[in-house]
Amino acid sequence: MNTYSTKLFVTLLICTVGVLEVQSQEDSVKLNQLTLKELLNVKITTASKTLQSIDLASAVVRVITRDQIRSRGYQSLLDVLYDLPDFKVDDKMYSGMRNSLTVRGTQGSEKILIMIDGITISSPSGEAMPVMQNYPVHLAERIEVLYGPASALYGANAVSGIINIITLKDFKKDLIAEASSTTGSYGYTNTSLFISKKLKDETQLTISGQYYYDRQPDYSKIYKGDSLLDVAPLQSGTFNSIFGPFTPQAPVTPKYQAPMEAYNLYAALQSGGFTFNFFHTYFKIPTSLENNTNNAVFNKSVYMAQTITMANTSYKKTWNQFTSTTSLTASRYELLPGSNYRNLYTSMEPGYKYSNTTMIKAEEQMDYKVSRKLSMTAGAGYEHYTSVPQSGDLAAPVNNNANISGVYLGTQAYYKPEGLQAQFYLVTTNNIGAYYQAQYSPQRNVNITLGARYDHNSRYGSTFNPRLGVVFSPFENTTVKLLYGTAYRAPSASDSYSHYGSFATNDSGRSYYSNFLHLPNPALGPIKSYNSEINISQRISDNIIVTAGGYYNTLNGLYSPADDNMTTRLYNNMFNNIPVDYVEVFVNRKKQKNYGGNIEVNWKHNIGDIRFHTMASVSYTNGIINGGVNEYNEKSLNTEIDFISPWMARIGTDMKLGKFTCSPRLLIASKQRLPGTGDTTSNIVRRQTIAGYALLNISVRYQLSKQLAFSLTGTNVLDQRYKNVSFGMDLTRRPTELYNGQPQDPIRIMGTIHLALN
């Protein structure tokens, strides 16, 4: 352990000892006086779109409370996900999306819906988005995380689960105002503001904002012995890529740079049954992620900037046993024109990208409380999408205030000085969906949920997704959940219409050709998920609860690149009258089977005046991918799933004594599986692996007064030089444009000032 780590541990040890010695100087927060039984029996809305006890919900749901967000120093949704069982986070690993979330062996953040108060704030385009400070947690009263398929209620893309941020609401207080400012190592800053004002009875206005900037560590200095992080190409201006040397014409800054930036704005007005919500987020990440320094330009001008804007209005009315909720939502995603790549595939010149999607949605939901034992929910909705899928590499940014047009990078020549005009697609899609759900409780501790949803999409056809859940208590302190559900991930416009590759000319622009192009497949269909699950919760006492569960999940129709001549036969080696040696398209080819389980212990106890809430879990996941079109017509051996550590363990505790809290959390991950394949054993193709890691994060908070608090957070306090997984990694590839494991951050320290006016 280096000197920096030793100093941090001494500091945290002193803070922890302080927690153990200082006597309580104020009354406990009411939540801290509740038993674990009471804390874990909160009411949630995500599982059934209606308020119900988490114990009787026909889903596995974990709740992160506002008190936990504070004591653990969570700055973003990404921080929260690191601590959740069955989640594996691979960060800073791919351009455009930054990180990947793998839940129970199912990889991809695009398979998770992210919501705020039940309204989707993830991209309406359905593409994978970064999860970072673009999704706020500072305004959360709680965060509900639902595991498993939820398309029976929510439609497309609720495959791995749902993350629902429930905002803070308190009509008993005239004003809630909170602000925080964080600064940390390697140029980290994070500032947030939250104001909630009661205008009159049952009318409340909420406004919040957050700004984040992270200069990022210089990995060339952190990983000095790694030749794949050598800054010599930046300093010389010549990049010795795997395609040969490139000396780009566009300027290159000699210093390693990979900053990240994000902000989000939220506003809500609630008056009686009427609610208006507005959310806007901007996030900017480097596109040099994944490719190493000889194959990509690590400069701050090389980035992908994206925005999501959502506005929603709804009206809720209750009479007798009926409740009607009418809502209208508009959402827009845009990949901003300045976004660009500079890597070996663009000859180290800026290759600009652009895309956008606009969605308008209307939905009506009716809830009918038939009796104490039976309730029903039914709804219908209409969605209209207009998309410009992500473009090929462009020579200059588009003008998004005019008709979208551009020129392909590298095609300007003597006889074609204007270059080849880029192909842009305009994709219009309509979706009509209807759902029904019945919940029946013949006895107090039994709940049966049966539901289904039907969607018809003008682009890819119809889907039907049923759901069945049985929750019962065979013994007084035991709860058993038997769950079955299906879901689907809709092919985004950029999945179906993605195109990339390059063009060349041998006659100064009289004619062009291409060695490789990836081209659209408009007939790409949805990915279907089928999940069976059992979950058992055993209350040992009011303050000790043990939960164990197991699942089996099948994913059909996973996307796979394929030879157009062998599959769709759409192009016959031609694109816009330009010959192409090899045309690649996405097809629904692969099938994946995941299985695994988790055991978790929650223990709330006191030692003297110190209150502890301790959590420990062990997760196991495994599975195979079948590359054949059908199980009975396999053309390749089964392959282990990638992007997983089969075994993951987490242990952490929230300690509180008077004005002090301390929250250490340890994550241990076993060997990580890469996309690259290795040996074949018993007809199973094994994945290559890299080392696992132990990630220790600690947060200490001191509440100086009711209005003022200070906190100190350390991430990776063991200062491990650990790496995670990225797409395409193959340890046998020599040379490689990627890394042999994606480098991750060293130890980082952040200090925060919290102000409150309640």
Buried (B, 14 or more C-beta within 10 A) or exposed (E): EEEBBEEBBEBBEEBBEBBBEBEBEEEEEEEBEBEBBEBBEBEBBBBBBBEBBBBBBBBBBBBBBBBBBBBBBBBBBBBBBBBBBBBBBBBBBBBBBBBBBBBBBBBBBBBBBBBBBBBBBBBBBBBBBBBBBBBBBBBBBBBBBBBBBBBBBBBBBBBBBBBBBBBBBEEEEEEBBBBBBBBBBBEBBBBBBBBBBBEEEEBBBBBBBBBBBBBBBBBBEBBEEBEBBBBBBBEEBBBBBBEEEBEBEBEBBEEBBBBBBBBBBBBBBBBEBBBBBBBBBBBBBBBBBBBBBBBBBBBBBBBBBBBBBBBBBBEBEEEEEEBBBBBEBBBBBBBBBBBBBBBBBBBBBBBBBBBBBBBBBEBBBBBBBEEEEBBBBBBBBEBBBBBBBBBBBBBEBBEBEEEBEBBBBBBBBEEBEEBBEBBBBEBEBEBBBBBBBBBBBEEEBBBBBBBBBBBBBEBBEEBEBBBBBBBBBEEEEEBBBBBBBBBBBBBBBBBBBBBBBBBEBEEEBEEBEBEEBBBBBBBBBBBBBBBBBBBBBBBEEEBBBBBBBBBBBBBBBBBBEBEBBEBBEBBEBEBEEBEBEBBBBBBBBBBBBBBBBBBBBBBBBEEEEBBBBBBBBBBBBBBBBBBBBEEEEEEEBBBBBBBBBBBBBBBBBBBBBBBBBBBBBBBBBBBBBBBBBBEEEEEEBBBBBBEBBEBBBBBBBBBEEEEEBEBBBBBBBBBBBBBBBBBBBBBEEEEBBBBBBBBBBBBBBBEBBBEBEE
